[in-house]
């Protein structure tokens, strides 16, 4: 069945933001005695919510999850992140604007809307996106299927008519759990070639 919609993850797909997420979390956590290497972050936490990441890190250190403390650290992380330079890949933005006119498009992210939408507007692709599902829009975050189910419902489409573009195991699990096909990319630089190959193959 040909796809009618393409749903993009944000971090690591439209923007090369994962190193910035790691850098700002590492900066917040180090004074608290928690070391988080880039290798560990890439291996374990890409596609995982910040809350779940902190729950696991605390659990491994024999500490109960503290919602109040997490919110304080998360606010510091967001403030640091907002000072970093971040742009949607120009190649991907042009691909979305010029090459995908026959598809309905959306973004499904575990980040908050305030960390996603401004960059979509700035890149000139927000108007092409029919749906934007962010952390506050779904009952559960990836790897739960809830975010992708929410997107399909908003578009009134069967999940099998949607293609998800993800960079993480958690994201792929979320999309396939919702009944969609998914392609996994290594970053924004491989989005155009991989998505083009996939949609060409199923036509």
Secondary structure, 3 states (H helix, E strand, C coil): CCCCEEEECCECCCECCHHHHHHHHHHHHHCCCCCCCHHHHHHHHCCCCHHHHHHHHHHHCCCCCCHHHHHHHHHHHHHHHHCCCCCCCHHHHHHHHHCCCCCEEEEECCCCHHHCHHHHHHHCCHHHEEEEECHHHCCCCCCCCHHHHHHHHHHCCCHHHEEEEECCHHHHHHHHHCCCEEEECCCHHHHHHHHHHHHHHHC
